[in-house]
Structures are given as structure tokens and as C-alpha cells.
Amino acid sequence: MLKFEEQLGKYQSKIEEYLRNNCSVHPQQPQQTLFDSMRYSLLAGGKRLRPVLVFDFCRMCGGNWEKAMPFAAALEAIHTSSLIHDDLPCMDNDDYRRGRLTNHKVYGEDVAVLAGDALLIAAFSYISQSDYCADVRIRAVEYLADCVGELGMVGGQMLDIQSEQRQCTEQEVLDIQSRKTGALIRAAAVLGVLAGNGTQEQLKAAEDFADHIGLAFQIRDDMLDQIGDAQVLGKAVNTDGVKNTFVQIYGIEECDKLVNKHTALARQALHAFAENGFMLDLADYLIHRMK
Ligand code: GRG
């Protein structure tokens, strides 16, 4: 096994290559502006955390992680679609994302909405057309749809919108996080286990890991909005002013402790996997991330 940074770099470059060569490439079709808009955001970099989770959970279960490429691409396509929609003037109204102008700033709101729609749909097409047996594909589609839909990420965004004008309780903020950010991270880990033909116990452990790492990730995200550097983050900072965030509830110092606590709990869940070195390191790496 390669050193952590090398393995991370390998996962990231493989998904970059796959997305570039396979997603929304239709040279003979007349909707070129739509494809350009989709690829503009999809190929804008980003940490590729969700694909990395798919790959390494698959590998830890003894599967061939490169075969899981369509699952990883699906996760990144949905994540990107949510970022495009999240940045729209009717949502967060942001000008920068991943170090470049947001999608609607370049292509206009009409095209940006369609690019987000098409990326979301494409994700399910990647899974449906992958090389796995029908049972695995259906289970993956079902799990992912639940995590993304009205009770998952979209439902979490709805709760976030509904709570904008009032102070939420701690429990409400936790619930919003677990749907809005956590659910897609959970889907990434679980689809990795499905791709690797893992056991029921491994599936449960992947959910457990993802719930804790997702929470640590969102708390760190809220912290970075306060203490981060816009240049490094590739997006504006101090934008959470009117929102209910973990920093508002706990303050920076307590947030720091919580990130450490939930990372430790996430690492514990990895006992269900024999070759868990990379994932243990990834959890630690995320604690200190600056972007
Ligand atoms: C179109 C599927 C769809 C959803 C619409 C707008 C919306 C509903 C949901 C918003 C979900 C959202 C943007 C949650 C925030 C998640 C989050 C912490 C994003 C940052 O993820 P990183 O740091 O970003 O992994 P990079 O750029 O590195 O990929």
C-alpha cells in the first residue's frame, strides 16, 4: 500500500481522469452550452472526498476500487449539482466556488439550473449502466436516492431555508447537518461497501463512520467560514452570518473539541475493516483541513 498522500493523490487523479473523459461528452449534440456548464463545475477541482470514500470502502471490503469508478462519479456529480444550486441567487447567492466564478455567473441562471438538474440525473444513469449485477445497482440507486431526496440532502436544505429567520436548537442544527451534508457522505461510504461486496456488519460500520466523519466535516466547514482564507477555500468567507451554524451554537474552541471527538468515534468504527490504514489517516487529515 502506498503512503497516505500518494494513495490520496492516486484516487484523486483517477477520478479526475474518469470525469474528464466520460462525463457529458457529446460532440455531436447541439446542447453544447449545457455540457460545457456541467463540465465547468464538475471539472473545477474540489477535494473529491466522496469518490475517495467510495474507492477506499470498496478496497477495504476486498473489492476492485477502479471498477467502482461509475459509483464515485455519481457521488461527485450529485455533490456538484448541489453546489451549483446552492450558489444560485435564490439560495446562497455566491459568486465564487472552487476558486472560480460560480456556474450561474458564467452561464446564467437558466443554464445553471439545468446543469444541476442534468448532473443529478446523470448520476443515476452512471450507476444503472455500471458493470455490477442488477441487485447491487438497484441497492445503490435506492440508497443514494434516499440520501439525496426529500428526506435527505434536499430535505435538509429545505429545513435550512425554513430555519433562516429564527434561532434553531442544537438538535435541529444536528438534524439539518445530518441530512444536508451527512447523507451524501453516508451514501459514498455505503456505495463503496456495496461495490466491494462487503458484509452487513461492514455496511453498518460504514454508516457509523460516515455519520461521525460527516458531522466533524460540517463543524470544520462552519469553522472555516469564520477562520478560513477565502483564497485557499476558493469561495467567500463569513457568509454564514444569518444561518444557524455549529460555531454559533458552540463557539470555535468547543467546535474544535467536537471535531476531534467525532473523528475519534469515526476511527473506532473502522475496526470492522482489516486494512483500514488509509481511512484512519484520512479521518485525521480532515481534522486539520484548511479547504
Ligand atoms: C440539486 C441534488 C440537488 C440539491 C439541491 C442546494 C441543495 C439542494 C442542497 C445543498 C447541499 C449543500 C451544498 C451542502 C453543503 C455541503 C458541503 C459542506 C459542501 C462542501 O463540500 P466539500 O468541502 O467541497 O467537499 P469540494 O469543493 O472540496 O468538493
Residues whose N, C-alpha, C, O or C-beta is under 5 A from the ligand:
A	BS01	GRG	G46 K47 R48 L49 I78 S81 S82 L83 H85 D86 R98 G116 L120 M153 V154 Q157 K180 T181 D221 K291
